[in-house]
Amino acid sequence: MKRIKVMPALALLLAASLVAVACQSRTDAEGNPTMGRLMAKRALTDVTVGHQLAADGSIAADQKGKSFKPGEIVYVTFDIAKAPAGTVVEVNWIGPDGKPVGSDTETVRSGQNYMNFASPDTSSWAQGNYHANITLGDRKVDGASFSIVEPGKEDKPATKPENAVSDAAIGHQLGAGGMIAADQQGKYFAPGDPVILAFKVGEAPAGTQVHVDWIGPDGKKVVSQDSQVARGNEYMHFAVPNTSGWSKGDYRAEVVVNGEKVDSERFSLVERSKADKHG
């Protein structure tokens, strides 16, 4: 029996072809990019779990963590710069019993460096170890583990208060976007008028505790209010609907995040004739 010999050069060519097939990008029947196994694996790197996103879409350096209490949002991010635009990315959230508890899908944009996913509401999630499985196209390429723990045992990442609140303003009425309407900003109110404080909370993660003290002319607190940053909200506001019992004088609204004062906005209660004339 004769044996067929494969020349070294031809063998190398065949090997290179196999690697190319594994790495190449193709498209499916709908025109969406698909990738070979090796390319898919290389297209996704730096998978990170944490509590808050940085401006570029990655996990903020001081917000990385693996332990979350029920109700906290779990963020998973990764570098996706090497994936072709249009690639479909899916994250499946798997519970301690191995069963799915949620999933989400995103598409890679042209020029995108980082991609992030936020968990579904974890309020009802049982304590235990969870996993986020990441799929590119039709290939599972990576994942990340984290835990839901007893309240008080979760990570204590440092939310930087100075980055949590910006563009604070006092006024008479909110605009459609959630900030004080441009023609409603003011500093002078008649007794009985509502006073509204609004600001951006884009840097604060959902669940961040925000406290506002309304301080009177004598330096004493007139009203104290608490609220949490809601998931997906860019703005937050606090209001005193009726100042009828307040004396005339100079007041201020102090904004406190995680126990640290981050802003103070001043206003005054004056005679009606001296109050702001707004539309």
Secondary structure, DSSP 4 states (H G I P E B T S, - for coil): -PPPPPPHHHHHHHHHHHHHHHH-EEE-TTS-EEE-HHHHHHH-EEEEEES-B-TTSSB-GGGB-SEE-TT---EEEEE-TTSPTT-EEEEEEE-TTS-EEEEEEEEPPTT--EEEEE----TTPPSEEEEEEEEETTEEEEEEEEEE--TTSS------HHHH-EEEEEESSB-TTSSBPGGGB-SEE-TT--EEEEEE-TTSPTT-EEEEEEE-TTS-EEEEEEEEPPTT-SEEEEEES--TTPPSEEEEEEEEETTEEEEEEEEEE--GGGS----
